[in-house]
Amino acid sequence: MKNSVLFLTFFAALATSHGYLFQCTYKIHDFWTLSNVYSCDAWLLSSGDSNLVDVSQNHLSGFNNLDVKGLMLHDQYTTILPGRISSFFPNLEVLDIFRSRLNYLQRSDLEGFLNLKVLALYINEITYVPYNLFERNLKMTSISFISNPVRNIGFGAFDHLTQLTSLRLEGTCFDRGVDNDRAVVLDMLRTVYYSCNALD
């Protein structure tokens, strides 16, 4: 009964909004390189605009939006990352987008996530990584573009990320990956930009 009321309330909000809504299943979740992360596993509802306008409030007992450190968008078939996510979840450390047809990311999409550590973009449709994509995300430790048709990576895109220890590029123009090894990441960065025909 409670879930039915939540869904009806959420659909009513969708009818009167102009943007994206996240219906979250909140859980404690283990990610690629981080464990025990309070997370929103989001079902995305859209009504026009490109910005996020609301998230469900069915939190686990004792938690609220400020506690959400992980966001999962799995099988959502959206080509963009909705704007204003950080207005609802300002403390995100993990962004996990799996098989959702995301085809483009730019600096403005990520600049609100100052605590972001893990970006996992498995099986999407990204073709280009801009040189300044992670300019504001200095805490990044783990980045994956596995099984994206990436053809170009902007020169120096990862160079300023001094805590980056995991970089997975299998199935892209570079087709290599490493977990938890800063020395190997640095070795990869010596050749990745040339292998990926960077344009900038």
JOWO-V850242 format. One record per backbone hydrogen bond with DSSP energy under -1.0 kcal/mol. CO is the residue of the C=O (numbers start at 1). NH is the residue of the N-H. If there is no record, write none. Layout:
co->CO nh->NH
co->CO nh->NH
This chain:
co->1 nh->5
co->2 nh->6
co->3 nh->7
co->4 nh->8
co->5 nh->9
co->6 nh->10
co->7 nh->11
co->8 nh->12
co->9 nh->13
co->10 nh->14
co->11 nh->15
co->19 nh->47
co->20 nh->53
co->20 nh->54
co->21 nh->45
co->22 nh->56
co->23 nh->43
co->25 nh->41
co->27 nh->39
co->29 nh->37
co->34 nh->31
co->37 nh->29
co->38 nh->69
co->38 nh->70
co->39 nh->27
co->40 nh->72
co->41 nh->25
co->43 nh->23
co->45 nh->21
co->50 nh->83
co->51 nh->20
co->54 nh->22
co->57 nh->59
co->60 nh->63
co->64 nh->67
co->65 nh->68
co->69 nh->93
co->69 nh->94
co->70 nh->40
co->71 nh->96
co->72 nh->42
co->73 nh->98
co->79 nh->103
co->83 nh->52
co->85 nh->88
co->85 nh->89
co->89 nh->92
co->93 nh->117
co->93 nh->118
co->94 nh->71
co->95 nh->120
co->96 nh->73
co->98 nh->75
co->100 nh->78
co->102 nh->125
co->106 nh->109
co->107 nh->110
co->107 nh->111
co->110 nh->113
co->112 nh->114
co->113 nh->116
co->117 nh->141
co->117 nh->142
co->118 nh->95
co->119 nh->144
co->120 nh->97
co->122 nh->99
co->127 nh->151
co->127 nh->152
co->129 nh->154
co->130 nh->133
co->132 nh->135
co->134 nh->137
co->137 nh->140
co->141 nh->165
co->141 nh->166
co->142 nh->119
co->143 nh->168
co->144 nh->121
co->145 nh->148
co->146 nh->123
co->148 nh->150
co->150 nh->173
co->152 nh->129
co->154 nh->157
co->158 nh->161
co->160 nh->162
co->161 nh->164
co->165 nh->181
co->166 nh->143
co->167 nh->178
co->168 nh->145
co->169 nh->172
co->169 nh->175
co->170 nh->147
co->176 nh->169
co->178 nh->167
co->181 nh->185
co->182 nh->186
co->183 nh->187
co->184 nh->188
co->185 nh->189
co->188 nh->191
co->188 nh->192
co->191 nh->195
co->192 nh->196
co->193 nh->198
co->194 nh->197
